Amino acid sequence: MTQRRKTKRRAVGEDAADYSTNRKLQFIDLFCGIGGFRIAFERAGCECAWSSDWDKHSQVTYEANHGEKPHGDIHSVAVADIPKHDILCAGFPCQPFSLAGVSKKLSLGRKHGFQDEKQGNLFFNIAEILDYHQPSAFVLENVKNLKNHDNGHTFDVIYRTLTEALGYTVYHKVIDARSVVPQHRERVFIVGFKPWRDFEFPSFPSEGPKLSSILDDKVDPKYTLSDHLWEYLQGYAAKHRAAGNGFGFGLFTGDGVARTLSARYHKDGAEILISQGKNKTPRRLTPRECARLMGFPSDFKIPVSDTQAYRQFGNSVVVPVIERIAKSTVQALSHPVNIRPVLVLKMNEKARARIPNRTLSLMNYRATGKKQKSNP
Ligand SMILES: C[S@@+](CC[C@H](N)C(=O)[O-])C[C@H]1O[C@@H](n2cnc3c(N)ncnc32)[C@H](O)[C@@H]1O
């Protein structure tokens, strides 16, 4: 019998962990990068039990800031060696399972998905950990396009794996970080609970900050674009405008809100250039400004080269967005699992009368684990 089969599964509504005590909730930080999730969940009162990222430069930044070197390649870790945890966090890399990709793999004689250890989609590593450890909650983050990719097929596989195969109740929402940092950055957040919990995504302010709130007054001249690069970027943009495309640089003043910072920012900084007036070529953001643009605290250490720092912040999460989601997740876990019958009881009699008794007692059973005699 495999170890996985031996694991006792929690039935829905039965043996749910008690989160009403003051015990610190344990989370694991998968694909942790530089630890954006970690800062947010620690601020929500949780404790990190384990982390993993295979990028050696990200490991340097993570260790400098969190005092621990993340474990490497997720494929090299036995699921059973990952400690028990309450919440699984992952800003997982998006490697869509496009059908074209599948047929290419098949034509190369490779297996697909779960069976393909090297090429297998990293989402399935998350699914395997959820299946084995059965944490009470998870929070996943990805690019907004995950929802539309491959005509929705990619998201459908993810959603059905989490719900139908793994039994989690799943909530998802696209959130734009611009209400908390001066950056237009839309990401999809997928939050799941087992057993069911009453969860709502947090609300965000309607007006966000402007770029002036994160810009330094004095910046090293090395961040100013050379005349050559600035001419090239303008020529490139003009060519694409003529062809009817929107590609090109993004030029901002302190009154603006930046485009999405990407991992390729180190190449030319084209997506977010800061105007320095008419007589000077624009500059790119400094790594410290990028840290602020992603909502990292001012004492966050940047022990790597500029190139690596740009990559790391571009790949990361906006800390205050995750912090709000983390607090809502913790709050949802602190409610007793049997909150559901209250909702049933709150229904007016007319609505209640339309629900068959069998369904009512099943809802009760799901929430409390106790069987009830149904009314005649
Ligand atoms: C989108 S980034 C997540 C960044 C993170 N959320 C943060 O706040 O910095 C994805 C991360 O997954 C890591 N990664 C990709 N494949 C991996 C693997 N097989 N094992 C471990 N980490 C991996 C990358 O190095 C990268 O840092």
The ligand as a Tripos MOL2 file, in Angstrom:
@<TRIPOS>MOLECULE
LIG
   27    29     1     0     0
SMALL
NO_CHARGES

@<TRIPOS>ATOM
      1 C1          6.2000   33.5270  -10.3560 C.3       1 LIG1
      2 S1          7.5940   33.1910   -9.3730 S.3       1 LIG1
      3 C2          6.9300   33.2770   -7.7270 C.3       1 LIG1
      4 C3          7.5240   34.3820   -6.9190 C.3       1 LIG1
      5 C4          7.0640   34.5000   -5.4670 C.3       1 LIG1
      6 N1          5.6560   34.3800   -5.3140 N.3       1 LIG1
      7 C5          7.5760   35.7830   -4.7960 C.2       1 LIG1
      8 O1          6.8520   36.4200   -4.0570 O.co2     1 LIG1
      9 O2          8.7040   36.1810   -5.0390 O.co2     1 LIG1
     10 C6          7.7660   31.4720   -9.6180 C.3       1 LIG1
     11 C7          8.9800   30.8590   -8.9270 C.3       1 LIG1
     12 O3          8.9400   29.4440   -9.1360 O.3       1 LIG1
     13 C8         10.2830   28.9880   -9.1220 C.3       1 LIG1
     14 N2         10.3360   27.6300   -9.7220 N.ar      1 LIG1
     15 C9         10.0950   27.2850  -11.0220 C.ar      1 LIG1
     16 N3         10.2280   25.9550  -11.1770 N.ar      1 LIG1
     17 C10        10.5470   25.4460   -9.9530 C.ar      1 LIG1
     18 C11        10.8160   24.1300   -9.4890 C.ar      1 LIG1
     19 N4         10.7820   23.0760  -10.3120 N.pl3     1 LIG1
     20 N5         11.0930   23.9660   -8.1800 N.ar      1 LIG1
     21 C12        11.1310   25.0260   -7.3190 C.ar      1 LIG1
     22 N6         10.9040   26.3040   -7.7260 N.ar      1 LIG1
     23 C13        10.6210   26.5080   -9.0230 C.ar      1 LIG1
     24 C14        11.0260   30.0590   -9.8930 C.3       1 LIG1
     25 O4         12.4150   30.0570   -9.5850 O.3       1 LIG1
     26 C15        10.3170   31.3380   -9.4560 C.3       1 LIG1
     27 O5         11.0040   31.9950   -8.4170 O.3       1 LIG1
@<TRIPOS>BOND
     1     1     2 1
     2     2     3 1
     3     2    10 1
     4     3     4 1
     5     4     5 1
     6     5     6 1
     7     5     7 1
     8     7     8 2
     9     7     9 1
    10    10    11 1
    11    11    12 1
    12    11    26 1
    13    12    13 1
    14    13    14 1
    15    13    24 1
    16    14    15 ar
    17    14    23 ar
    18    15    16 ar
    19    16    17 ar
    20    17    18 ar
    21    17    23 ar
    22    18    19 1
    23    18    20 ar
    24    20    21 ar
    25    21    22 ar
    26    22    23 ar
    27    24    25 1
    28    24    26 1
    29    26    27 1
@<TRIPOS>SUBSTRUCTURE
     1 LIG1         1 GROUP 0 **** ****
